[in-house]
Amino acid sequence: MESTSVNISSLVNVRQCTQCQGDTEYHCLTCVQNLCHECKEMHSINLDSIYHSVILYRNKYNNLTKREKCTKHPDQTCGMYCEHCDTPFCLKCNEHKAHKTIDIKVAYETKREEQRDTVMKIRCETLYYVIVLLHEIDLKSELSSMREKLDNQKLAMVEKSRRLKDALNNVPNEVIMKGKNIFIQKLRNQMTKVERMIGKLQTFEQEYEVSARRPFQFLRLVKNTGFPITQKPICRLSLSLDINIKNVVKLLSAIQLSDRGKRHLENEQLLKLMPSPLLRKSCIMAGVRFCYHISCITPDRFWANDNGNNLSLTDTKQNEAVHLVTNLCDSAYGSHTLTNDSQLIYIDLNQNIYTLSHEMETKSVYVRRTDSNWIYRCVYFSPVTEDLLVGMRKEDRYTDMIATMHIYTGKVTRYNKTGQLTNSIQLDSNHHPMYRDPCYITENNNGDIVVSDWRQKAVVVTESEGSHRFSFKGHPPGSKLFPRGICTDVLSHILVCDCRTNTIQMVDKDGQFLLNLLTNSSSDLLTAPRSLHYDTKTQILWVGSYDNNTVSAYRYLNRHLKFFGKTR
C-alpha cells in the first residue's frame, strides 16, 4: 500500500510578549502589555510596576468559568457554594438545603478578592526577598566560617577540660583542709558539752552529799534532778565528697553549637542606588500656589500647603482638591504630618496641635500650647515609636543705643501617644544651644532625630535621647547651606533641599556627603525644590516646588534584578 502525504497549510496567530519574542501567557491591565512567564516575573518585582494588575492572558476576555464535576456525583457539575460548609456542591447534594448558599461564580470572585492582597505580597515582596536571600548564601564562605567557629569551640572545650582536671587534682588538698577544720570545730563543741556535763555532775555530787540523812530533801533532789547518764565523749568525723557525674557532663557540655536563627536581609542587600535618578511622573497640586510641605497618603493623594495658610488634600488622579478650612500656622515649613493610619496632624494658627479625622469632620487637640514664649514650627509623627516630634523656636529681643538685636533659640520636644511631654532637646554636651529655628524635622531608621534648621544653616542630627551626633553645613566644607525640606530613605540616607543652589543633597547616616542627587541640570522639572517626601512602599521620592504647585516623582533606588527573568 502506497503511503500518501497531505500537506496542511494554516496560519496560526500566536501572541508574542511585548518585551521579548516569547509566547504570551500573562497580560498587564495597568500598562496594557502582553507578557511571557519570565517577563511577568520581572514585571512583578520591578518597583515601577509591582502594583500593576497582572492576569492570565486567557482571563483578559472574561471567559466563563470552567464547569467542574462534583466529587460526590461525577455526573453533575458544581453550580452552587455552601457558606456554612465552605464547599461547592451540585443539585443532587441534599445536605446543604438548610444552609446559606450562593452562586459558585460569586463565591469564586469573592474568595479571589479576599486573597488578592496576600497573592500580591507573595508575588511582589516575598518571592523577591527569598530569591535574593538564596543568592546571598555562599556555601563556601559559610563552611569556612563554621570551621572557624568549631575550632574556637574546640579550644574552649579543651580549656574547660583543663580547668576540670586542675579542680580534680586539688580535691585531696581541699578535702584535708576542710576535714581538719570540721574536726577541730567538732572537738571544740564536744569539749564544751563535756565541761557542761562535768559541772552538772559536780553539782549533783555536792547536793547528794548535803542531803545525806535527810530523806525528804534527797527524794526531792532525785525527783527534780534525776541521775545524769555518764558516757564517754565520742568524736566522729564523716566526710562525703562525691563527684556527681551529671555535674561533670553538664560542665563539659556547657559549650553548645546553635544556629543564628532566621536569616535576615538588610535593605542594602535588597536595594541599590541607580546611576542617575529617573523622573516617573509629575502632578499638579490643586488648592495651593506653592508646595512648601507635602505629606503623601497614597501615590495619588497628598496633603500640601503654601505660605498663605492654605492646606489642601489633593487627589491627582481625579484632579480634585479639598481645602481644609482652618488657619494653619506659619505654613512655609513642615507644619503637618501623618499617623500610621493616615490621620492628619497639623499646627493651627493659635499654636495648638490638632488631629483631623479621616472624614475631616472632627478635630481634636493633640498638644495644647502651654508656654507663649515658644512657637511651634514643625511636626513629625514617628511610625516606629508613635511619638510626635515637635520643633520649636523662641525669640529674645535686646535693645541698646544703636539697634535692636533678635536672638533665636530652638528646641525639639517629644510627646507620647497621649500628648504627654516625655523629652526636650535643646543643649549639646557643652551646654551650647543646638538649634536656632527648626523648620523641618524627621527621624532616621536608626532612631536619630534629623532637623533642618535654616537660621543655623545646618542639618542638625541627634540621637533619639538628644545627644548631638553631627551637623551637616553643606558641601564642600565652608559653603553655606540654606536647608529646607528634609527626609530619609530606607537606606538611612538623609536628603535635604538646598535653597541656595536649588539642589537636593544626599548625606549618609553619619553625616558624610555622598552626592547631589538632583540638580537643575539633571531634571527639567526640578525648579526651586522646597519640600520632600519619601514613600517607603513604592521607593519613590516626591519633590515639591517653590516656584509652582507641582510635585514630581523620582526613582533613584531600585531592586537587584540580575537574579530574575531573562538576561537582555
C-alpha positions in Angstrom: 0.0 0.0 0.0 1.4 3.3 -1.0 1.5 6.0 1.6 0.2 9.4 0.8 1.3 12.6 2.3 -1.1 15.5 2.9 0.3 19.0 3.1 -1.6 21.1 5.5 -1.1 24.8 5.3 -2.6 27.0 8.0 -1.9 30.4 9.7 -1.7 30.4 13.5 -1.7 33.7 15.2 0.5 33.4 18.3 0.6 36.4 20.6 4.2 37.4 21.4 5.4 39.0 24.6 5.6 42.8 24.3 9.1 42.9 25.8 10.6 39.9 24.1 9.8 37.2 21.5 8.4 34.7 24.0 4.9 33.4 23.9 2.3 35.4 25.8 1.0 33.9 29.0 0.0 37.0 31.0 -1.4 40.4 30.4 -0.9 43.6 32.4 -4.2 45.5 32.7 -2.4 48.6 34.0 0.2 49.2 31.3 -1.6 47.1 28.6 1.3 44.7 27.9 1.4 41.1 26.9 4.0 39.2 29.0 5.7 35.8 28.9 6.3 34.0 32.2 9.8 35.4 32.7 8.9 38.9 31.8 5.9 38.6 34.1 8.3 37.8 37.0 10.4 40.8 36.2 7.3 43.0 35.8 6.0 41.8 39.3 9.2 42.7 41.2 10.2 45.9 39.3 9.4 48.8 41.7 7.8 50.7 38.8 5.2 48.0 38.2 4.9 45.9 41.3 1.4 47.2 42.0 0.2 46.6 38.4 -2.7 44.2 37.9 -1.3 41.2 36.0 -3.7 38.4 35.0 -3.5 35.3 32.8 -3.9 36.2 29.2 -7.0 34.0 28.8 -8.7 35.9 31.6 -8.4 39.1 29.6 -11.5 38.2 27.7 -13.6 37.2 30.8 -14.2 33.7 29.6 -16.8 31.7 31.5 -15.5 29.7 34.5 -14.9 26.1 33.6 -17.7 23.9 34.9 -16.3 21.3 37.2 -17.6 17.9 38.2 -19.0 17.3 41.7 -16.8 14.9 43.8 -19.8 13.0 45.2 -21.8 12.9 41.9 -19.5 12.7 39.0 -22.3 13.1 36.5 -23.2 16.5 37.9 -21.4 19.9 37.7 -21.0 22.2 40.7 -23.1 25.2 40.4 -23.6 26.4 44.0 -21.5 27.1 47.0 -22.4 26.4 50.7 -21.1 29.1 53.0 -21.8 27.0 56.1 -19.8 24.0 54.9 -17.3 26.1 52.9 -17.6 23.8 49.9 -19.1 23.7 46.4 -21.9 21.3 45.6 -24.3 20.1 42.8 -28.1 19.8 42.7 -28.0 16.2 44.0 -26.2 17.2 47.2 -29.2 17.5 49.6 -27.3 18.1 52.8 -27.0 21.8 52.1 -30.7 22.6 51.8 -30.9 24.2 55.2 -27.7 26.2 54.8 -27.0 29.6 53.2 -25.8 29.1 49.6 -24.7 31.4 46.8 -23.8 31.0 43.2 -20.4 29.4 42.7 -19.2 32.2 40.5 -20.0 34.8 43.1 -18.1 32.8 45.8 -15.2 32.4 43.4 -14.9 36.1 42.8 -15.3 36.9 46.5 -12.6 34.4 47.5 -10.2 35.7 44.9 -10.7 39.2 46.0 -10.1 38.3 49.6 -6.8 36.6 48.7 -5.6 39.3 46.2 -3.5 41.3 48.7 -1.9 38.1 50.0 -1.0 36.9 46.5 0.3 40.4 45.6 2.5 40.4 48.7 3.9 37.0 47.8 4.4 37.9 44.2 5.9 41.3 44.7 7.7 41.1 48.1 8.2 37.6 49.5 9.5 35.9 46.3 11.9 38.7 45.6 13.2 38.6 49.2 13.6 34.8 49.2 15.4 34.7 45.9 17.8 37.4 46.9 18.4 35.6 50.2 19.1 32.4 48.3 21.8 34.1 46.2 23.3 35.7 49.2 24.0 32.3 50.8 27.6 31.4 49.9 28.2 27.8 50.8 31.9 28.0 50.7 32.2 31.0 53.0 29.5 29.5 55.3 31.6 26.3 55.7 34.8 28.3 56.2 33.0 30.4 58.9 31.7 27.2 60.5 35.1 25.6 60.6 36.5 28.7 62.4 33.6 28.6 64.9 34.2 24.9 65.5 37.9 25.5 66.1 37.1 28.2 68.6 34.6 25.9 70.4 37.2 23.1 70.5 39.7 25.4 72.2 37.1 26.4 74.7 36.3 22.8 75.4 40.0 22.0 75.9 40.3 24.9 78.3 37.2 23.8 80.3 38.6 20.2 80.5 42.0 21.5 81.7 40.2 23.5 84.4 38.2 20.4 85.4 41.4 18.4 85.7 43.1 21.0 87.9 40.0 21.1 90.0 40.1 17.3 90.5 43.8 17.4 91.3 43.1 20.0 94.0 40.3 17.9 95.6 42.5 15.9 98.1 44.2 19.0 99.5 40.8 20.8 99.8 39.3 17.7 101.5 42.1 17.5 104.0 41.9 21.2 104.9 38.1 21.1 105.1 38.2 17.9 107.2 40.7 19.4 109.6 38.6 22.5 110.1 35.5 20.3 110.6 37.3 18.0 113.1 38.6 21.0 115.2 35.2 22.6 115.3 33.5 19.3 116.4 36.2 18.8 119.1 35.6 22.2 120.4 31.8 21.7 120.5 32.3 18.4 122.3 34.7 19.9 124.8 32.1 22.5 125.6 29.5 19.8 126.2 31.9 17.8 128.4 32.6 20.8 130.5 28.9 21.4 131.0 28.4 17.8 131.9 31.3 18.0 134.5 29.7 21.0 136.1 26.3 19.2 136.3 28.0 16.1 137.8 29.8 18.1 140.4 26.7 19.9 141.4 24.8 16.6 141.7 27.5 15.1 143.8 27.6 18.0 146.2 23.8 18.1 146.7 23.9 14.3 147.1 26.3 14.6 150.0 24.5 17.6 151.6 21.1 15.7 151.5 22.6 12.7 153.4 20.3 11.7 156.3 17.6 14.0 155.0 15.1 11.7 153.3 12.7 14.4 152.1 15.4 16.6 150.6 17.1 13.6 148.9 13.9 12.3 147.4 13.1 15.9 146.1 16.6 16.1 144.6 16.2 12.7 142.9 12.7 13.7 141.6 13.8 17.2 140.2 17.3 16.4 139.0 17.4 12.7 138.2 20.6 10.7 137.8 22.7 12.0 135.0 23.8 9.4 132.4 27.6 9.4 132.1 29.2 8.4 128.9 32.5 8.9 127.2 32.6 11.7 124.6 32.8 10.3 121.1 34.1 12.4 118.1 33.0 11.1 114.8 34.2 12.7 111.5 32.2 11.8 108.4 33.3 13.3 105.1 31.3 12.7 102.0 32.6 14.4 98.8 31.0 12.6 95.9 31.8 13.7 92.3 28.4 13.9 90.6 28.8 12.5 87.0 25.8 14.6 85.9 27.6 17.8 87.0 30.7 16.8 85.2 28.8 16.2 82.0 27.0 19.5 82.4 30.3 21.3 82.8 31.8 19.7 79.7 28.6 20.2 77.6 28.2 23.9 78.6 29.6 24.8 75.2 26.9 24.3 72.6 26.6 24.9 68.9 23.5 26.8 67.9 22.3 28.3 64.7 22.0 32.0 64.2 18.2 32.0 63.9 16.4 33.1 60.8 18.4 34.7 58.1 17.7 38.3 57.5 18.5 40.7 54.6 19.2 44.3 55.2 17.8 47.0 52.9 21.3 47.5 51.5 21.1 43.9 50.1 17.7 44.5 48.6 18.1 47.9 47.1 20.8 49.8 45.2 21.5 53.3 44.1 20.7 53.9 40.4 23.3 55.6 38.2 21.0 58.6 37.9 17.5 59.4 39.2 14.6 58.9 36.8 11.6 61.1 36.6 8.5 58.9 36.9 5.6 61.4 36.8 4.6 64.9 37.8 1.4 66.1 39.4 -0.3 69.5 39.8 -1.4 70.2 43.4 -4.7 72.0 43.4 -5.7 74.4 46.1 -2.2 75.7 46.8 0.1 78.1 45.0 3.4 76.5 46.1 4.4 73.3 47.7 6.2 74.2 50.9 5.5 70.9 52.5 3.8 67.7 51.4 2.5 64.6 53.2 1.8 61.6 51.0 -1.2 59.4 51.8 -1.0 57.3 48.6 0.8 57.9 45.3 -2.2 59.9 44.1 -3.3 61.7 47.3 -1.3 64.4 49.0 -1.7 67.0 51.8 0.1 70.1 50.7 0.4 73.7 51.9 1.7 77.0 50.7 2.8 80.2 52.6 -0.7 81.6 52.6 -2.0 79.4 55.4 -3.6 77.1 52.8 -3.7 73.4 53.4 -5.4 71.2 50.9 -5.9 67.5 50.2 -5.4 66.8 46.5 -6.3 63.7 44.6 -4.2 64.0 41.5 -5.9 61.0 39.8 -9.3 62.6 39.9 -8.0 66.2 39.7 -9.9 67.2 42.9 -8.8 69.3 45.9 -10.4 69.6 49.3 -9.5 72.7 51.1 -9.0 72.3 54.8 -11.0 75.2 56.4 -8.6 76.1 59.2 -5.9 78.7 59.9 -2.7 76.9 59.6 0.3 78.2 61.4 3.3 79.8 59.5 2.9 77.1 56.9 6.1 77.8 55.0 7.6 74.9 57.0 6.8 71.3 58.0 3.7 72.1 59.9 1.8 68.8 59.2 2.4 65.1 59.3 0.5 61.8 59.0 0.0 59.0 61.5 0.3 55.3 60.7 -3.3 55.2 59.7 -3.0 58.4 57.6 -4.7 60.8 60.0 -3.5 64.3 59.7 -1.7 66.1 62.5 -1.1 69.9 62.0 -0.3 73.1 63.8 -3.0 75.7 63.7 -2.7 79.5 63.8 -3.3 79.5 67.6 -0.3 77.3 68.1 -2.2 74.2 69.1 -1.5 70.8 67.5 -4.6 69.0 66.2 -5.5 65.7 64.7 -8.1 65.6 61.9 -10.4 62.6 61.4 -10.4 60.7 58.1 -13.8 62.2 57.3 -12.4 65.7 58.0 -15.5 66.4 60.1 -14.0 66.4 63.6 -10.7 67.5 65.0 -9.2 67.0 68.5 -6.3 68.7 70.4 -3.2 66.5 70.4 -0.9 69.0 72.2 -2.1 72.3 73.6 0.2 75.3 73.8 1.3 76.0 77.4 4.2 78.4 77.0 3.6 81.6 74.9 7.3 82.2 74.6 7.7 79.2 72.4 6.3 78.9 68.8 5.6 75.5 67.2 7.4 75.4 63.8 7.3 71.8 62.5 6.0 68.3 63.5 6.8 64.7 62.6 5.0 61.5 63.6 7.3 58.6 64.2 5.9 55.4 62.6 8.1 53.2 64.9 7.6 54.7 68.4 4.3 56.5 67.5 5.7 59.6 69.3 5.3 63.1 68.0 8.4 65.2 67.4 7.9 69.0 67.5 10.4 71.7 66.5 10.0 75.0 68.4 11.6 78.4 68.5 11.6 81.4 70.8 12.7 85.0 70.1 14.5 87.2 72.6 15.0 90.9 71.8 17.8 93.1 73.2 17.7 96.9 72.5 20.7 99.2 73.0 21.5 102.7 71.9 22.1 101.7 68.3 19.7 98.9 67.3 17.5 96.0 68.5 19.0 92.5 68.4 17.0 89.4 67.9 18.3 86.2 69.4 16.6 83.0 68.3 16.7 79.8 70.2 15.2 76.4 69.2 14.5 73.1 70.7 12.9 69.7 69.9 10.3 68.1 72.1 8.9 64.6 72.1 5.3 63.7 73.0 3.8 60.2 73.6 0.5 58.8 72.2 -1.5 60.7 74.8 0.2 64.0 74.2 2.3 64.0 77.3 5.8 65.6 77.1 8.5 62.9 77.5 11.7 64.7 76.4 13.1 68.1 75.5 16.3 68.5 73.4 18.0 71.9 73.4 21.6 71.9 74.5 24.7 69.8 73.5 27.2 68.2 75.8 28.9 71.6 76.3 25.6 73.3 77.2 25.5 75.2 73.9 22.2 75.6 72.0 22.0 73.2 69.1 19.1 74.8 67.3 18.1 78.3 66.4 14.9 77.8 64.2 13.9 74.2 63.4 11.8 74.4 60.2 11.5 70.7 59.1 12.0 67.6 61.2 12.1 63.9 60.5 13.5 60.6 62.0 16.1 58.2 60.6 15.9 54.4 60.6 18.4 54.2 63.5 16.2 56.5 65.7 18.2 59.7 65.0 16.3 62.9 65.0 17.1 64.9 61.9 16.3 68.7 61.9 16.6 71.2 59.1 17.5 74.5 60.8 17.6 77.3 58.3 18.9 80.0 60.7 21.6 77.7 61.9 22.2 76.9 58.2 22.7 73.3 59.0 21.1 69.9 59.3 21.4 69.0 63.0 21.3 65.3 63.9 21.0 63.9 67.4 20.4 60.5 68.9 16.9 59.7 70.0 17.6 60.8 73.6 19.1 64.1 72.4 22.9 63.6 72.3 24.4 65.6 69.4 25.9 63.4 66.7 26.8 65.9 63.9 25.7 69.0 62.0 25.9 69.0 58.2 26.6 72.5 56.9 26.9 71.9 53.2 29.4 70.6 50.6 32.2 71.4 50.1 33.1 72.3 53.7 32.8 76.1 54.2 30.0 76.5 51.7 26.7 77.9 53.0 23.7 75.5 53.2 20.2 77.0 53.1 18.3 73.9 54.2 14.6 73.5 53.8 12.6 70.3 53.2 14.2 67.1 54.6 13.5 63.3 54.6 15.3 60.0 55.0 15.0 56.8 52.8 15.1 53.1 53.6 18.9 53.1 53.3 19.1 55.7 56.0 20.3 58.4 53.6 19.4 62.0 54.6 18.1 64.1 51.8 17.8 67.9 52.1 16.7 70.7 49.8 19.3 73.5 49.5 17.7 76.7 48.5 21.0 78.4 47.7 22.0 76.0 44.9 18.5 74.6 44.2 19.7 71.1 44.6 18.8 68.0 46.7 21.9 66.8 48.6 22.3 63.3 50.0 24.2 62.6 53.2 24.8 59.2 54.9 23.6 58.5 58.4 26.9 59.6 59.9 27.0 63.0 58.1 29.3 62.2 55.2 28.3 64.0 52.0 27.5 61.5 49.2 26.3 63.4 46.2 24.0 66.0 44.7 21.1 63.7 44.0 19.1 66.2 41.9 20.1 69.5 40.3 18.5 71.8 37.8 20.7 70.4 35.1 19.8 66.8 35.9 16.0 67.4 35.8 14.0 69.8 33.8 11.2 69.8 36.3 13.4 70.5 39.3 12.8 74.2 39.9 13.4 75.5 43.4 12.9 72.3 45.4 11.4 73.1 48.8 9.7 70.0 50.2 10.5 66.3 50.2 8.6 63.1 51.0 10.0 59.5 50.6 7.3 56.8 50.0 8.7 53.6 51.6 6.0 51.5 49.8 6.9 52.5 46.2 10.5 53.7 47.0 9.7 57.0 45.3 11.0 60.4 46.2 8.4 63.2 45.9 9.7 66.7 45.4 7.5 69.8 45.9 8.4 73.0 44.1 8.6 76.6 45.5 8.1 78.2 42.1 4.8 76.4 41.3 2.3 73.9 42.7 3.9 70.9 41.1 5.2 67.7 42.8 7.5 65.4 40.9 8.2 61.7 41.5 11.8 60.4 41.1 13.2 57.0 41.5 16.9 56.7 42.5 16.8 53.3 44.3 15.9 50.1 42.6 15.9 46.4 43.3 18.6 43.9 42.2 17.1 42.4 39.0 20.1 40.3 37.9 18.7 37.2 39.6 15.4 37.3 37.7 14.0 36.9 34.3 16.0 36.8 31.1 19.3 38.4 30.6 18.8 41.1 28.0 
